[in-house]
Amino acid sequence: MASSELHHSDQFHQSLHLERVESVTSDATVRHVDQLETETLETIYAALEGNGSIPATDVDLEVGEIIVFTEYRRVVRP
């Protein structure tokens, strides 16, 4: 199973980035892709096909949460 984790960057507050992670801590907020709004899911798929950047205003994601796919990805700010 895979996931992404959201990271925060003080320099770029208007965008987020997906980061591959190998493991998830027990206190992490985890959502499966089927729990995401359609618009958020489409934005994530586009980011995975591109450079991984996501406009923070376009999605309902929080920095540090884990999104589960077939691999783990963390949402981050670049």
PyMOL Python script that loads the backbone (N, CA, C, O; Angstrom):
from pymol import cmd

cmd.read_pdbstr("""\
ATOM      1  N   MET A   1       0.846  -1.161   0.000  1.00  0.00           N
ATOM      2  CA  MET A   1       0.000   0.000   0.000  1.00  0.00           C
ATOM      3  C   MET A   1       0.898   1.233   0.000  1.00  0.00           C
ATOM      4  O   MET A   1       1.990   1.193   0.568  1.00  0.00           O
ATOM      5  N   ALA A   2       0.470   2.315  -0.616  1.00  0.00           N
ATOM      6  CA  ALA A   2       1.273   3.519  -0.670  1.00  0.00           C
ATOM      7  C   ALA A   2       0.487   4.695  -0.145  1.00  0.00           C
ATOM      8  O   ALA A   2      -0.742   4.670  -0.078  1.00  0.00           O
ATOM      9  N   SER A   3       1.221   5.726   0.227  1.00  0.00           N
ATOM     10  CA  SER A   3       0.552   6.927   0.712  1.00  0.00           C
ATOM     11  C   SER A   3       1.392   8.134   0.405  1.00  0.00           C
ATOM     12  O   SER A   3       2.545   8.019  -0.010  1.00  0.00           O
ATOM     13  N   SER A   4       0.811   9.287   0.610  1.00  0.00           N
ATOM     14  CA  SER A   4       1.555  10.521   0.460  1.00  0.00           C
ATOM     15  C   SER A   4       1.369  11.336   1.715  1.00  0.00           C
ATOM     16  O   SER A   4       0.345  11.233   2.390  1.00  0.00           O
ATOM     17  N   GLU A   5       2.354  12.141   2.024  1.00  0.00           N
ATOM     18  CA  GLU A   5       2.289  12.983   3.201  1.00  0.00           C
ATOM     19  C   GLU A   5       2.459  14.429   2.769  1.00  0.00           C
ATOM     20  O   GLU A   5       3.251  14.733   1.877  1.00  0.00           O
ATOM     21  N   LEU A   6       1.716  15.309   3.403  1.00  0.00           N
ATOM     22  CA  LEU A   6       1.772  16.729   3.106  1.00  0.00           C
ATOM     23  C   LEU A   6       2.846  17.382   3.961  1.00  0.00           C
ATOM     24  O   LEU A   6       2.875  17.186   5.176  1.00  0.00           O
ATOM     25  N   HIS A   7       3.729  18.155   3.340  1.00  0.00           N
ATOM     26  CA  HIS A   7       4.770  18.875   4.065  1.00  0.00           C
ATOM     27  C   HIS A   7       4.572  20.370   3.952  1.00  0.00           C
ATOM     28  O   HIS A   7       3.948  20.852   3.006  1.00  0.00           O
ATOM     29  N   HIS A   8       5.100  21.099   4.907  1.00  0.00           N
ATOM     30  CA  HIS A   8       4.966  22.546   4.994  1.00  0.00           C
ATOM     31  C   HIS A   8       6.315  23.194   4.673  1.00  0.00           C
ATOM     32  O   HIS A   8       7.361  22.728   5.125  1.00  0.00           O
ATOM     33  N   SER A   9       6.276  24.269   3.893  1.00  0.00           N
ATOM     34  CA  SER A   9       7.458  25.070   3.605  1.00  0.00           C
ATOM     35  C   SER A   9       7.119  26.515   3.917  1.00  0.00           C
ATOM     36  O   SER A   9       6.146  27.044   3.381  1.00  0.00           O
ATOM     37  N   ASP A  10       7.895  27.165   4.767  1.00  0.00           N
ATOM     38  CA  ASP A  10       7.620  28.552   5.128  1.00  0.00           C
ATOM     39  C   ASP A  10       7.678  29.476   3.929  1.00  0.00           C
ATOM     40  O   ASP A  10       7.046  30.532   3.931  1.00  0.00           O
ATOM     41  N   GLN A  11       8.418  29.098   2.913  1.00  0.00           N
ATOM     42  CA  GLN A  11       8.615  29.940   1.752  1.00  0.00           C
ATOM     43  C   GLN A  11       7.434  29.918   0.792  1.00  0.00           C
ATOM     44  O   GLN A  11       7.141  30.935   0.164  1.00  0.00           O
ATOM     45  N   PHE A  12       6.761  28.803   0.663  1.00  0.00           N
ATOM     46  CA  PHE A  12       5.715  28.645  -0.340  1.00  0.00           C
ATOM     47  C   PHE A  12       4.411  28.188   0.308  1.00  0.00           C
ATOM     48  O   PHE A  12       4.074  27.006   0.248  1.00  0.00           O
ATOM     49  N   HIS A  13       3.679  29.107   0.925  1.00  0.00           N
ATOM     50  CA  HIS A  13       2.450  28.742   1.625  1.00  0.00           C
ATOM     51  C   HIS A  13       1.279  28.496   0.688  1.00  0.00           C
ATOM     52  O   HIS A  13       0.264  27.949   1.117  1.00  0.00           O
ATOM     53  N   GLN A  14       1.388  28.885  -0.583  1.00  0.00           N
ATOM     54  CA  GLN A  14       0.260  28.732  -1.481  1.00  0.00           C
ATOM     55  C   GLN A  14       0.263  27.423  -2.255  1.00  0.00           C
ATOM     56  O   GLN A  14      -0.650  27.191  -3.048  1.00  0.00           O
ATOM     57  N   SER A  15       1.238  26.571  -2.060  1.00  0.00           N
ATOM     58  CA  SER A  15       1.225  25.284  -2.748  1.00  0.00           C
ATOM     59  C   SER A  15       1.629  24.164  -1.795  1.00  0.00           C
ATOM     60  O   SER A  15       2.282  24.387  -0.775  1.00  0.00           O
ATOM     61  N   LEU A  16       1.224  22.971  -2.158  1.00  0.00           N
ATOM     62  CA  LEU A  16       1.528  21.766  -1.398  1.00  0.00           C
ATOM     63  C   LEU A  16       2.263  20.804  -2.316  1.00  0.00           C
ATOM     64  O   LEU A  16       2.308  21.008  -3.529  1.00  0.00           O
ATOM     65  N   HIS A  17       2.836  19.765  -1.743  1.00  0.00           N
ATOM     66  CA  HIS A  17       3.587  18.782  -2.523  1.00  0.00           C
ATOM     67  C   HIS A  17       3.338  17.401  -1.919  1.00  0.00           C
ATOM     68  O   HIS A  17       3.186  17.267  -0.705  1.00  0.00           O
ATOM     69  N   LEU A  18       3.299  16.394  -2.757  1.00  0.00           N
ATOM     70  CA  LEU A  18       3.147  15.020  -2.290  1.00  0.00           C
ATOM     71  C   LEU A  18       4.515  14.364  -2.182  1.00  0.00           C
ATOM     72  O   LEU A  18       5.325  14.443  -3.106  1.00  0.00           O
ATOM     73  N   GLU A  19       4.765  13.726  -1.066  1.00  0.00           N
ATOM     74  CA  GLU A  19       6.055  13.087  -0.803  1.00  0.00           C
ATOM     75  C   GLU A  19       5.830  11.615  -0.469  1.00  0.00           C
ATOM     76  O   GLU A  19       4.990  11.283   0.367  1.00  0.00           O
ATOM     77  N   ARG A  20       6.572  10.750  -1.116  1.00  0.00           N
ATOM     78  CA  ARG A  20       6.454   9.309  -0.848  1.00  0.00           C
ATOM     79  C   ARG A  20       6.998   9.002   0.548  1.00  0.00           C
ATOM     80  O   ARG A  20       8.049   9.511   0.939  1.00  0.00           O
ATOM     81  N   VAL A  21       6.277   8.170   1.289  1.00  0.00           N
ATOM     82  CA  VAL A  21       6.721   7.722   2.611  1.00  0.00           C
ATOM     83  C   VAL A  21       6.643   6.200   2.666  1.00  0.00           C
ATOM     84  O   VAL A  21       5.796   5.586   2.016  1.00  0.00           O
ATOM     85  N   GLU A  22       7.524   5.610   3.436  1.00  0.00           N
ATOM     86  CA  GLU A  22       7.589   4.153   3.545  1.00  0.00           C
ATOM     87  C   GLU A  22       6.759   3.613   4.699  1.00  0.00           C
ATOM     88  O   GLU A  22       6.289   2.476   4.651  1.00  0.00           O
ATOM     89  N   SER A  23       6.578   4.421   5.734  1.00  0.00           N
ATOM     90  CA  SER A  23       5.814   3.960   6.892  1.00  0.00           C
ATOM     91  C   SER A  23       5.023   5.126   7.470  1.00  0.00           C
ATOM     92  O   SER A  23       5.289   6.290   7.168  1.00  0.00           O
ATOM     93  N   VAL A  24       4.055   4.794   8.299  1.00  0.00           N
ATOM     94  CA  VAL A  24       3.161   5.787   8.879  1.00  0.00           C
ATOM     95  C   VAL A  24       3.094   5.554  10.382  1.00  0.00           C
ATOM     96  O   VAL A  24       2.942   4.418  10.832  1.00  0.00           O
ATOM     97  N   THR A  25       3.208   6.627  11.155  1.00  0.00           N
ATOM     98  CA  THR A  25       3.118   6.504  12.609  1.00  0.00           C
ATOM     99  C   THR A  25       1.663   6.298  13.024  1.00  0.00           C
ATOM    100  O   THR A  25       0.742   6.633  12.279  1.00  0.00           O
ATOM    101  N   SER A  26       1.469   5.752  14.199  1.00  0.00           N
ATOM    102  CA  SER A  26       0.117   5.442  14.672  1.00  0.00           C
ATOM    103  C   SER A  26      -0.721   6.686  14.946  1.00  0.00           C
ATOM    104  O   SER A  26      -1.950   6.609  14.966  1.00  0.00           O
ATOM    105  N   ASP A  27      -0.072   7.835  15.158  1.00  0.00           N
ATOM    106  CA  ASP A  27      -0.825   9.064  15.437  1.00  0.00           C
ATOM    107  C   ASP A  27      -1.066   9.920  14.186  1.00  0.00           C
ATOM    108  O   ASP A  27      -1.606  11.020  14.297  1.00  0.00           O
ATOM    109  N   ALA A  28      -0.681   9.443  13.018  1.00  0.00           N
ATOM    110  CA  ALA A  28      -0.846  10.202  11.772  1.00  0.00           C
ATOM    111  C   ALA A  28      -2.309  10.213  11.332  1.00  0.00           C
ATOM    112  O   ALA A  28      -3.050   9.255  11.553  1.00  0.00           O
ATOM    113  N   THR A  29      -2.705  11.318  10.705  1.00  0.00           N
ATOM    114  CA  THR A  29      -4.024  11.399  10.082  1.00  0.00           C
ATOM    115  C   THR A  29      -3.918  10.751   8.713  1.00  0.00           C
ATOM    116  O   THR A  29      -3.125  11.187   7.879  1.00  0.00           O
ATOM    117  N   VAL A  30      -4.712   9.713   8.475  1.00  0.00           N
ATOM    118  CA  VAL A  30      -4.633   8.943   7.233  1.00  0.00           C
ATOM    119  C   VAL A  30      -5.999   8.939   6.556  1.00  0.00           C
ATOM    120  O   VAL A  30      -7.022   8.681   7.190  1.00  0.00           O
ATOM    121  N   ARG A  31      -5.995   9.233   5.239  1.00  0.00           N
ATOM    122  CA  ARG A  31      -7.226   9.136   4.444  1.00  0.00           C
ATOM    123  C   ARG A  31      -6.926   8.306   3.205  1.00  0.00           C
ATOM    124  O   ARG A  31      -5.855   8.421   2.610  1.00  0.00           O
ATOM    125  N   HIS A  32      -7.869   7.482   2.832  1.00  0.00           N
ATOM    126  CA  HIS A  32      -7.754   6.699   1.606  1.00  0.00           C
ATOM    127  C   HIS A  32      -8.273   7.535   0.448  1.00  0.00           C
ATOM    128  O   HIS A  32      -9.132   8.396   0.641  1.00  0.00           O
ATOM    129  N   VAL A  33      -7.761   7.291  -0.749  1.00  0.00           N
ATOM    130  CA  VAL A  33      -8.157   8.090  -1.913  1.00  0.00           C
ATOM    131  C   VAL A  33      -9.665   8.082  -2.119  1.00  0.00           C
ATOM    132  O   VAL A  33     -10.216   9.064  -2.616  1.00  0.00           O
ATOM    133  N   ASP A  34     -10.341   7.010  -1.755  1.00  0.00           N
ATOM    134  CA  ASP A  34     -11.793   6.968  -1.954  1.00  0.00           C
ATOM    135  C   ASP A  34     -12.562   7.836  -0.962  1.00  0.00           C
ATOM    136  O   ASP A  34     -13.782   7.959  -1.073  1.00  0.00           O
ATOM    137  N   GLN A  35     -11.873   8.438   0.003  1.00  0.00           N
ATOM    138  CA  GLN A  35     -12.501   9.354   0.949  1.00  0.00           C
ATOM    139  C   GLN A  35     -12.382  10.813   0.507  1.00  0.00           C
ATOM    140  O   GLN A  35     -12.952  11.699   1.143  1.00  0.00           O
ATOM    141  N   LEU A  36     -11.654  11.066  -0.565  1.00  0.00           N
ATOM    142  CA  LEU A  36     -11.409  12.435  -1.019  1.00  0.00           C
ATOM    143  C   LEU A  36     -12.521  12.925  -1.932  1.00  0.00           C
ATOM    144  O   LEU A  36     -13.164  12.142  -2.632  1.00  0.00           O
ATOM    145  N   GLU A  37     -12.737  14.244  -1.912  1.00  0.00           N
ATOM    146  CA  GLU A  37     -13.666  14.865  -2.851  1.00  0.00           C
ATOM    147  C   GLU A  37     -13.127  14.658  -4.262  1.00  0.00           C
ATOM    148  O   GLU A  37     -11.916  14.547  -4.451  1.00  0.00           O
ATOM    149  N   THR A  38     -14.001  14.606  -5.240  1.00  0.00           N
ATOM    150  CA  THR A  38     -13.611  14.372  -6.631  1.00  0.00           C
ATOM    151  C   THR A  38     -12.580  15.385  -7.102  1.00  0.00           C
ATOM    152  O   THR A  38     -11.597  15.011  -7.741  1.00  0.00           O
ATOM    153  N   GLU A  39     -12.787  16.662  -6.799  1.00  0.00           N
ATOM    154  CA  GLU A  39     -11.868  17.712  -7.242  1.00  0.00           C
ATOM    155  C   GLU A  39     -10.482  17.535  -6.622  1.00  0.00           C
ATOM    156  O   GLU A  39      -9.467  17.715  -7.295  1.00  0.00           O
ATOM    157  N   THR A  40     -10.446  17.183  -5.344  1.00  0.00           N
ATOM    158  CA  THR A  40      -9.170  16.956  -4.665  1.00  0.00           C
ATOM    159  C   THR A  40      -8.459  15.756  -5.274  1.00  0.00           C
ATOM    160  O   THR A  40      -7.254  15.809  -5.522  1.00  0.00           O
ATOM    161  N   LEU A  41      -9.182  14.691  -5.513  1.00  0.00           N
ATOM    162  CA  LEU A  41      -8.593  13.489  -6.098  1.00  0.00           C
ATOM    163  C   LEU A  41      -8.035  13.768  -7.491  1.00  0.00           C
ATOM    164  O   LEU A  41      -6.934  13.324  -7.816  1.00  0.00           O
ATOM    165  N   GLU A  42      -8.779  14.496  -8.312  1.00  0.00           N
ATOM    166  CA  GLU A  42      -8.304  14.839  -9.657  1.00  0.00           C
ATOM    167  C   GLU A  42      -7.042  15.694  -9.593  1.00  0.00           C
ATOM    168  O   GLU A  42      -6.126  15.518 -10.397  1.00  0.00           O
ATOM    169  N   THR A  43      -6.996  16.623  -8.635  1.00  0.00           N
ATOM    170  CA  THR A  43      -5.814  17.474  -8.468  1.00  0.00           C
ATOM    171  C   THR A  43      -4.611  16.642  -8.034  1.00  0.00           C
ATOM    172  O   THR A  43      -3.498  16.869  -8.507  1.00  0.00           O
ATOM    173  N   ILE A  44      -4.827  15.685  -7.141  1.00  0.00           N
ATOM    174  CA  ILE A  44      -3.741  14.808  -6.687  1.00  0.00           C
ATOM    175  C   ILE A  44      -3.214  13.965  -7.844  1.00  0.00           C
ATOM    176  O   ILE A  44      -2.002  13.850  -8.023  1.00  0.00           O
ATOM    177  N   TYR A  45      -4.107  13.378  -8.623  1.00  0.00           N
ATOM    178  CA  TYR A  45      -3.663  12.575  -9.769  1.00  0.00           C
ATOM    179  C   TYR A  45      -2.861  13.417 -10.753  1.00  0.00           C
ATOM    180  O   TYR A  45      -1.845  12.957 -11.274  1.00  0.00           O
ATOM    181  N   ALA A  46      -3.303  14.644 -11.012  1.00  0.00           N
ATOM    182  CA  ALA A  46      -2.568  15.535 -11.915  1.00  0.00           C
ATOM    183  C   ALA A  46      -1.185  15.847 -11.344  1.00  0.00           C
ATOM    184  O   ALA A  46      -0.206  15.897 -12.089  1.00  0.00           O
ATOM    185  N   ALA A  47      -1.099  16.056 -10.036  1.00  0.00           N
ATOM    186  CA  ALA A  47       0.189  16.341  -9.398  1.00  0.00           C
ATOM    187  C   ALA A  47       1.125  15.142  -9.500  1.00  0.00           C
ATOM    188  O   ALA A  47       2.322  15.310  -9.732  1.00  0.00           O
ATOM    189  N   LEU A  48       0.594  13.947  -9.332  1.00  0.00           N
ATOM    190  CA  LEU A  48       1.425  12.745  -9.425  1.00  0.00           C
ATOM    191  C   LEU A  48       1.953  12.532 -10.835  1.00  0.00           C
ATOM    192  O   LEU A  48       3.042  11.988 -11.016  1.00  0.00           O
ATOM    193  N   GLU A  49       1.192  12.957 -11.831  1.00  0.00           N
ATOM    194  CA  GLU A  49       1.640  12.844 -13.220  1.00  0.00           C
ATOM    195  C   GLU A  49       2.607  13.962 -13.590  1.00  0.00           C
ATOM    196  O   GLU A  49       3.386  13.821 -14.532  1.00  0.00           O
ATOM    197  N   GLY A  50       2.563  15.062 -12.864  1.00  0.00           N
ATOM    198  CA  GLY A  50       3.423  16.212 -13.151  1.00  0.00           C
ATOM    199  C   GLY A  50       4.559  16.302 -12.159  1.00  0.00           C
ATOM    200  O   GLY A  50       5.242  15.314 -11.889  1.00  0.00           O
ATOM    201  N   ASN A  51       4.762  17.505 -11.609  1.00  0.00           N
ATOM    202  CA  ASN A  51       5.885  17.746 -10.697  1.00  0.00           C
ATOM    203  C   ASN A  51       5.527  17.550  -9.234  1.00  0.00           C
ATOM    204  O   ASN A  51       6.375  17.748  -8.365  1.00  0.00           O
ATOM    205  N   GLY A  52       4.299  17.169  -8.943  1.00  0.00           N
ATOM    206  CA  GLY A  52       3.891  16.904  -7.567  1.00  0.00           C
ATOM    207  C   GLY A  52       3.331  18.094  -6.829  1.00  0.00           C
ATOM    208  O   GLY A  52       2.886  17.948  -5.691  1.00  0.00           O
ATOM    209  N   SER A  53       3.336  19.287  -7.441  1.00  0.00           N
ATOM    210  CA  SER A  53       2.821  20.486  -6.783  1.00  0.00           C
ATOM    211  C   SER A  53       1.303  20.547  -6.859  1.00  0.00           C
ATOM    212  O   SER A  53       0.698  20.179  -7.866  1.00  0.00           O
ATOM    213  N   ILE A  54       0.701  21.022  -5.769  1.00  0.00           N
ATOM    214  CA  ILE A  54      -0.752  21.165  -5.674  1.00  0.00           C
ATOM    215  C   ILE A  54      -1.051  22.558  -5.132  1.00  0.00           C
ATOM    216  O   ILE A  54      -0.520  22.923  -4.083  1.00  0.00           O
ATOM    217  N   PRO A  55      -1.880  23.347  -5.809  1.00  0.00           N
ATOM    218  CA  PRO A  55      -2.291  24.638  -5.237  1.00  0.00           C
ATOM    219  C   PRO A  55      -3.075  24.388  -3.947  1.00  0.00           C
ATOM    220  O   PRO A  55      -4.078  23.674  -3.960  1.00  0.00           O
ATOM    221  N   ALA A  56      -2.627  24.967  -2.843  1.00  0.00           N
ATOM    222  CA  ALA A  56      -3.241  24.713  -1.541  1.00  0.00           C
ATOM    223  C   ALA A  56      -4.704  25.113  -1.497  1.00  0.00           C
ATOM    224  O   ALA A  56      -5.478  24.530  -0.738  1.00  0.00           O
ATOM    225  N   THR A  57      -5.093  26.086  -2.286  1.00  0.00           N
ATOM    226  CA  THR A  57      -6.478  26.550  -2.276  1.00  0.00           C
ATOM    227  C   THR A  57      -7.407  25.629  -3.042  1.00  0.00           C
ATOM    228  O   THR A  57      -8.625  25.763  -2.920  1.00  0.00           O
ATOM    229  N   ASP A  58      -6.881  24.699  -3.826  1.00  0.00           N
ATOM    230  CA  ASP A  58      -7.699  23.819  -4.663  1.00  0.00           C
ATOM    231  C   ASP A  58      -8.087  22.506  -3.996  1.00  0.00           C
ATOM    232  O   ASP A  58      -8.869  21.742  -4.561  1.00  0.00           O
ATOM    233  N   VAL A  59      -7.565  22.230  -2.823  1.00  0.00           N
ATOM    234  CA  VAL A  59      -7.787  20.918  -2.220  1.00  0.00           C
ATOM    235  C   VAL A  59      -8.145  21.014  -0.746  1.00  0.00           C
ATOM    236  O   VAL A  59      -7.839  21.998  -0.072  1.00  0.00           O
ATOM    237  N   ASP A  60      -8.797  19.971  -0.267  1.00  0.00           N
ATOM    238  CA  ASP A  60      -9.154  19.853   1.142  1.00  0.00           C
ATOM    239  C   ASP A  60      -8.150  18.917   1.807  1.00  0.00           C
ATOM    240  O   ASP A  60      -8.497  17.810   2.220  1.00  0.00           O
ATOM    241  N   LEU A  61      -6.899  19.374   1.906  1.00  0.00           N
ATOM    242  CA  LEU A  61      -5.827  18.590   2.506  1.00  0.00           C
ATOM    243  C   LEU A  61      -5.136  19.421   3.573  1.00  0.00           C
ATOM    244  O   LEU A  61      -5.087  20.648   3.482  1.00  0.00           O
ATOM    245  N   GLU A  62      -4.605  18.749   4.580  1.00  0.00           N
ATOM    246  CA  GLU A  62      -3.872  19.401   5.652  1.00  0.00           C
ATOM    247  C   GLU A  62      -2.417  18.956   5.611  1.00  0.00           C
ATOM    248  O   GLU A  62      -2.119  17.804   5.295  1.00  0.00           O
ATOM    249  N   VAL A  63      -1.517  19.873   5.933  1.00  0.00           N
ATOM    250  CA  VAL A  63      -0.095  19.551   5.997  1.00  0.00           C
ATOM    251  C   VAL A  63       0.112  18.417   6.996  1.00  0.00           C
ATOM    252  O   VAL A  63      -0.387  18.474   8.120  1.00  0.00           O
ATOM    253  N   GLY A  64       0.843  17.394   6.585  1.00  0.00           N
ATOM    254  CA  GLY A  64       1.169  16.272   7.452  1.00  0.00           C
ATOM    255  C   GLY A  64       0.254  15.070   7.332  1.00  0.00           C
ATOM    256  O   GLY A  64       0.611  13.980   7.780  1.00  0.00           O
ATOM    257  N   GLU A  65      -0.929  15.245   6.733  1.00  0.00           N
ATOM    258  CA  GLU A  65      -1.812  14.088   6.622  1.00  0.00           C
ATOM    259  C   GLU A  65      -1.309  13.129   5.553  1.00  0.00           C
ATOM    260  O   GLU A  65      -0.593  13.518   4.630  1.00  0.00           O
ATOM    261  N   ILE A  66      -1.694  11.883   5.696  1.00  0.00           N
ATOM    262  CA  ILE A  66      -1.251  10.818   4.807  1.00  0.00           C
ATOM    263  C   ILE A  66      -2.417  10.417   3.909  1.00  0.00           C
ATOM    264  O   ILE A  66      -3.529  10.177   4.380  1.00  0.00           O
ATOM    265  N   ILE A  67      -2.140  10.350   2.604  1.00  0.00           N
ATOM    266  CA  ILE A  67      -3.124   9.899   1.632  1.00  0.00           C
ATOM    267  C   ILE A  67      -2.677   8.520   1.153  1.00  0.00           C
ATOM    268  O   ILE A  67      -1.554   8.361   0.674  1.00  0.00           O
ATOM    269  N   VAL A  68      -3.546   7.529   1.282  1.00  0.00           N
ATOM    270  CA  VAL A  68      -3.191   6.152   0.944  1.00  0.00           C
ATOM    271  C   VAL A  68      -3.637   5.819  -0.477  1.00  0.00           C
ATOM    272  O   VAL A  68      -4.807   5.970  -0.828  1.00  0.00           O
ATOM    273  N   PHE A  69      -2.682   5.364  -1.286  1.00  0.00           N
ATOM    274  CA  PHE A  69      -2.901   4.877  -2.647  1.00  0.00           C
ATOM    275  C   PHE A  69      -2.447   3.421  -2.645  1.00  0.00           C
ATOM    276  O   PHE A  69      -2.780   2.660  -1.737  1.00  0.00           O
ATOM    277  N   THR A  70      -1.695   3.047  -3.656  1.00  0.00           N
ATOM    278  CA  THR A  70      -1.024   1.754  -3.655  1.00  0.00           C
ATOM    279  C   THR A  70       0.368   1.902  -3.076  1.00  0.00           C
ATOM    280  O   THR A  70       1.073   0.911  -2.887  1.00  0.00           O
ATOM    281  N   GLU A  71       0.767   3.119  -2.797  1.00  0.00           N
ATOM    282  CA  GLU A  71       1.999   3.436  -2.080  1.00  0.00           C
ATOM    283  C   GLU A  71       1.696   4.635  -1.196  1.00  0.00           C
ATOM    284  O   GLU A  71       0.708   5.333  -1.423  1.00  0.00           O
ATOM    285  N   TYR A  72       2.527   4.884  -0.197  1.00  0.00           N
ATOM    286  CA  TYR A  72       2.281   5.989   0.721  1.00  0.00           C
ATOM    287  C   TYR A  72       2.857   7.279   0.165  1.00  0.00           C
ATOM    288  O   TYR A  72       3.994   7.307  -0.305  1.00  0.00           O
ATOM    289  N   ARG A  73       2.063   8.358   0.221  1.00  0.00           N
ATOM    290  CA  ARG A  73       2.502   9.692  -0.198  1.00  0.00           C
ATOM    291  C   ARG A  73       2.098  10.687   0.877  1.00  0.00           C
ATOM    292  O   ARG A  73       0.974  10.643   1.378  1.00  0.00           O
ATOM    293  N   ARG A  74       3.009  11.585   1.232  1.00  0.00           N
ATOM    294  CA  ARG A  74       2.753  12.634   2.222  1.00  0.00           C
ATOM    295  C   ARG A  74       2.534  13.940   1.476  1.00  0.00           C
ATOM    296  O   ARG A  74       3.259  14.227   0.524  1.00  0.00           O
ATOM    297  N   VAL A  75       1.563  14.732   1.880  1.00  0.00           N
ATOM    298  CA  VAL A  75       1.310  16.039   1.276  1.00  0.00           C
ATOM    299  C   VAL A  75       2.225  17.042   1.964  1.00  0.00           C
ATOM    300  O   VAL A  75       2.245  17.123   3.192  1.00  0.00           O
ATOM    301  N   VAL A  76       2.986  17.811   1.177  1.00  0.00           N
ATOM    302  CA  VAL A  76       3.963  18.756   1.717  1.00  0.00           C
ATOM    303  C   VAL A  76       3.897  20.073   0.960  1.00  0.00           C
ATOM    304  O   VAL A  76       3.348  20.142  -0.140  1.00  0.00           O
ATOM    305  N   ARG A  77       4.458  21.110   1.555  1.00  0.00           N
ATOM    306  CA  ARG A  77       4.687  22.361   0.836  1.00  0.00           C
ATOM    307  C   ARG A  77       6.111  22.280   0.294  1.00  0.00           C
ATOM    308  O   ARG A  77       7.012  21.829   1.000  1.00  0.00           O
ATOM    309  N   PRO A  78       6.330  22.714  -0.960  1.00  0.00           N
ATOM    310  CA  PRO A  78       7.686  22.638  -1.534  1.00  0.00           C
ATOM    311  C   PRO A  78       8.651  23.582  -0.841  1.00  0.00           C
ATOM    312  O   PRO A  78       9.826  23.638  -1.203  1.00  0.00           O
TER     313      PRO A  78
END
""", "prot")
cmd.dss("prot")
cmd.show_as("cartoon", "prot")
cmd.util.cbc("prot")
cmd.orient("prot")
